[in-house]
């Protein structure tokens, strides 16, 4: 399984409403030092919905350059337009990303047959490994278990799925239906530990933006047979998993990073906006309890 372990769905830092290339490189360096296996550039947490086409490609290129082969770079190339997803995936391949993460088409809500044809067309247009991404709460459609199995059977480069349906039961269903060498990754930080127990072999994480070392240690501990250590890490950081979603992602994550690091700004693009006072107090309380707030 080529995509096991911890992959961070990294934020896209902004300065003056442009990608902050210096901060982006430093964030990726921090991830590598924290022991992650890879980074997802321009996933949902990277504000894919409000980055334009050229900014997507810039972020892919910056991530590859910053990593310098020390961790895998997965490019978020999904779209609700199959043509655009193909074009973006080819761009990611050209800048030497290691894989493409393809979210289910959103808003147009295709049938399962439409999903199958969409992902198959993209897979046939690229030599990159393809990771499917099922997140029905955002897309309005779930990539079905049978559809995933068909894609695994028919497309040799469809090799994994990020499952963010909010249920460990789906992990069991996918694991039961798919070949042993097909990777299932958790897409919900709060469910990563039960997902690992159900057969996932890693996570595409939001929380690891903030604590890459802790998430990496938890996944490694469980996979090495140390369930007690994994449970302890999960319990310690469970409040953070929840609080990073008390407002729309990635607003709390960018805010947390700005409260920890002098060189990261909390800026997001409309229609996202800054946190409200009560949720900001809650996030600060959680960060303080974990000893994560920067000291003046």
N, C-alpha and C positions, 0 to 999 in steps of 0.2 A: 504494500500500500504506500504510494509515494507521498501522500499528503496527510500524515498523522501528526499529532502533537498540538501545539498552540500557535494559532495564526491571529494576529491582531488586525481587526477592522479599523485601520488607523484614521484619525481625524485629519482633515485638510486645514492646516492653519492659514489664516488670512492676515494680511497687513495692508491697509489702504484698499481693501476689497480685491486684492490680488493674492494668489498663492504666495505664502511666505516661504520661499525656497530654503532659506537658512534654517528656519525653525523646523521645516519638514525633515530636512536631513538630520537635525539633532534629535527629533522625535524617533526617527528610524534607528539612529545610533543607540538611543536609550532602550529601544525594543531589543536590539541585538544583545546589548549588555545584560538585559533582563532574561535572556535565554529563550526567546521565542524561536519557533521554527520558520516563521514567515510573517509577511505583512500583506494585507489586502489593501491595495490602493484604490480609492474612489469606490468604496462600497457605500451602503446607505449612511454609515457613520462618517464617511468622507464627503458627505453632502453631494452625492452624485446627481440629485435632482436639480441642483442649481449651479453646477459647473457646466460651462458650455463644452462643446466638442473639443476645441483646441486645449482647453484646460484639463480635460480628461487625459489627453495624450501627454501633456506637460507633466502631470502628476505621475503617470506611468514611468516616464523617462527619468524624472527626478528620483523616484523610488528605486529604480534599477541602479542608477548611478550611486545613490547613497549606500545601498546594500553591498555593492561590489562582490556579489556572489556569496556573501556570508549568511544570508538567509534567503528563502524563496520569496519572490514577489508575485502575488496573484493580482491580476488586473480586473477590476470590476467593469465589465464591458456589456452588461445587460441593458436591454431597452425594450419598450413595448413595440418597437419597429424592428422587424427581423433584419431589414436591410442595414439599418444603423448599427445594430448589434454585430453584424458581420463585419462592417467597415471598422468599427472600433476594435474588435477582436484582432483583425489583421494589423491594425496599428500597434496594438499591444505586442503582437508577435514580432513586429519589425523592431521594436525597442528592446526586445529580448526579455520580456516578462516570462515567468516560469509556467503560468497557467492563466486561464480566464475564469472568473466567477460570473455566472449568468443567472440573474434573478428572473423569476417568472414574469412574463409581460403583465404590466399593471394597467388598470383602467379599462382596457378593451376586453378583459376577462375571456380569453379563448377557451374553447373546449379542450378536453384531454387530447384529442386528435390534433387540434391546432397547436397545443403545447409540444407534442411529439414532433410535428413537422418543423416548428420554430427551432427547437434545440438541435434537431438533426441537421437542418440547413446550416446552422452556425458551425456545428462540429465538422461537417464536411468541407467547410470553407477555411479551416485552419489546421495547422499541425500541433497547436497547443493542446495540452490536457484541459478538459472542460470540467468545471465544478458547477453543478446545478445549485440553485438557491431557492428553496421553498419557504415563503414567508407570507401566508395567506392574510394575516392581519393588515399588511400593507398593500398587497397586490389584488386582493379580492378573489384569488384563485389559488388552489393548492396543486402542486405537482404530484399527481397520484402515484401510489406505490407501483401499480402496473405500468404506468407511463415511464417511471424511472427504470423499471426492469427492462422494458422494451428498448430504451435508449442505451442502457448498459449492454444489452445483447447486440444491438445493431450498429453501435458507434464505438469503435475501439478506444477513442480518446475521451469519451465521457466516463470519467473515472471516480467521481465522488459527488456527494450532495451535502450541502449545508441545510440542516433541518431546523427550522425556526417556527414550528407550528405550535409550540407551547405544551408539548406532550411527549413524555418519555415513551409512551405506548407506540407512537409513530416510529421511534428509533427501532423498537422491537419488530414492528411490521416490516420496515425497510431491511433490517438485517436478515430477517427470515426469507425475504423475497430475492435478495441480491447475491451475486457471487461473493465468495470470501475475500477476493482481492479488490472489491469495490469499497471505497472509503465512505463512511458515514460520519459527519462532523456535527457536533452540537452547534446550534445558532442562538441559544439562550443561555446566558451566563448562569443564571440561577438554577438551571436544569442540567448544567454540564456534568456534575457528579452522578446524578441518576442516569443520565444519558450514557456515560461511560460504562456504568454497570449494566445497561441494556444492550451494549455492543458498539457504541460510538468509539472512535479511536482518537478523538481530539476535539478541538473547538475552534470556531472562528469567533473571537471574543471582542466585546466592547470594553469590559473591565480591564483587560490587559493594557489598554491605553494608559491607565492610571497605575496599575501594579503588575507590570509584565512578569516580574520575578515570581510573584505569588501564584498567578494563574499557571505559569509554566511548571512550577514546583508541584502544584496540585495534580495536574495532568500526568506528569512524570511519575509521581508517587503512586497514583492509582494503577498506572500501566505497569509499574514494577512490582505490584503486589502489596504495596503498603497502603491499604485502605484506611487505616487509622489516621495516618498523617494527612491523607487526602481529605478525610472528613473534617479534621481540625482546621485545615486551611479554608475549606468551604464554609464552615461555621463562622470563622473570623470575618470573612469578606462578604458573607451573604447580605448584610445591610447595605454594603456598597453596590452589590449587584442590583439591588432593588432601587437604590437612590439614583443610580445613573439613568433611570427611566422614569423619574417622577415628573419630568417634563420631556418634550419630544427630543429624541436622539438626533444629533449629538450635543444638544445644549448643555446638559449637566456634565458631560464628559469634558467638553472644552472649558467649561467653567472650573471644574475640578483641577484640570491641568494648569489653568491660569492662577489658581490659588496655591499651587505647589511649585510652579516654575516661573521665574521672572521673565523668561523669554517667550512665553506662550500667551497669546491674547485670547479672550473668550469670544471673539467675533464670529458671528454666524450670518448667513444671508437670509433676507426675507424670502419666504414668509416665516422663517424661524426668527426668534428674538430672544433677548436676555431673560434670565430666570426671574420669577416673581420673588418678593421678599420672603415669604414663608417657606417656599421650597429651597431658596438659597440658604436660609438659616438651617434647615434640616440637613442639606448637603454638607455645610461647614461643620455641623455637629458630628456627622458620621466621619468625615475626614479627620477631624481633631481626635476622635476616639481611636482612630487607627494610626495616629502620629504622622499624618501625611501633610498637614498644613505647613507651609514655609514659615520660618521664623524671621522676624525683622532684625 
